[in-house]
Amino acid sequence: MACVRENISAAIATALGNISQISGLAVERGRSRPVQVSEMPRLVLLEGSQSRVGETDGPGSPPADEKQYEASYVIEGYVTGATDAAAVTALNDLYGRTVASLEADKTFGVTAVKASSEGGLETSPDEDEGHKPIWMFSLGWTVEYHALAGDPYTAA
């Protein structure tokens, strides 16, 4: 049995893997080495921090036997093109389809309380001479969910 956070991570990876409109797109979790041009287009799901959120008492807070958590993720997208314009067009398409896939089912397998972008998109080109134009984006994503107090394996 997987813990709630793993279920959310797997659901995000599955959602990203369902992007079928971009030929050759690969999705990978937790990559630690640089993405090579021959491996593009590619999405990399990186798991970030997790923290308790919400009030412990009062209106709108979860019941005493539940705790609310916020798990953060970073999704990196990598594309290349024959020209900068082609690479940027591919980057925008990959970004749009990434957000659409994440927005399609915000439950992420656990009936998430809230899932949202952490303030937008950062893009950057690879400016090394002699390379094909390479562009990447980094998108922060957070998922808030409830789990039973003291039991990270049971969503609440």
RAGILIN-V143268 format. One record per pair of residues at least 6 apart in sequence whose ideal C-beta (glycine too) atoms are under 6 Angstrom apart, sorted by the first residue. I is the first residue (numbers start at 1). GAP is how many residues later the second one is. If there is no record, write none. Layout:
# RAGILIN-V143268
i=<I & I>
gap=<GAP & GAP>
This chain:
# RAGILIN-V143268
i=<1 & 3 & 3 & 4 & 4 & 4 & 4 & 5 & 7 & 7 & 8 & 8 & 8 & 11 & 11 & 13 & 13 & 15 & 15 & 16 & 16 & 16 & 17 & 19 & 19 & 19 & 22 & 25 & 26 & 27 & 28 & 29 & 31 & 35 & 35 & 37 & 40 & 40 & 40 & 41 & 42 & 43 & 44 & 45 & 46 & 47 & 48 & 48 & 48 & 49 & 50 & 50 & 51 & 52 & 52 & 53 & 53 & 54 & 54 & 55 & 62 & 62 & 65 & 66 & 66 & 67 & 67 & 68 & 69 & 70 & 70 & 71 & 72 & 73 & 74 & 74 & 75 & 76 & 77 & 77 & 78 & 79 & 79 & 79 & 79 & 79 & 80 & 80 & 80 & 81 & 81 & 81 & 84 & 87 & 87 & 88 & 91 & 95 & 106 & 106 & 108 & 110 & 110 & 112 & 112 & 113 & 113 & 114 & 115 & 118 & 118 & 121 & 121 & 122 & 123 & 124 & 125 & 126 & 146 & 147 & 147 & 148 & 148>
gap=<152 & 149 & 150 & 106 & 143 & 148 & 151 & 66 & 102 & 103 & 100 & 102 & 135 & 97 & 98 & 16 & 32 & 86 & 87 & 11 & 27 & 85 & 10 & 6 & 78 & 82 & 19 & 16 & 16 & 16 & 16 & 16 & 13 & 7 & 43 & 43 & 38 & 39 & 40 & 38 & 36 & 34 & 32 & 30 & 28 & 26 & 24 & 25 & 26 & 23 & 19 & 21 & 19 & 15 & 17 & 15 & 17 & 7 & 14 & 6 & 6 & 84 & 84 & 80 & 90 & 80 & 82 & 78 & 76 & 72 & 74 & 72 & 70 & 68 & 64 & 66 & 64 & 62 & 17 & 60 & 58 & 8 & 11 & 12 & 15 & 56 & 7 & 52 & 54 & 6 & 9 & 52 & 49 & 46 & 48 & 47 & 44 & 42 & 6 & 9 & 35 & 35 & 45 & 31 & 33 & 31 & 32 & 30 & 28 & 22 & 24 & 16 & 18 & 16 & 14 & 12 & 10 & 8 & 10 & 8 & 9 & 6 & 8>
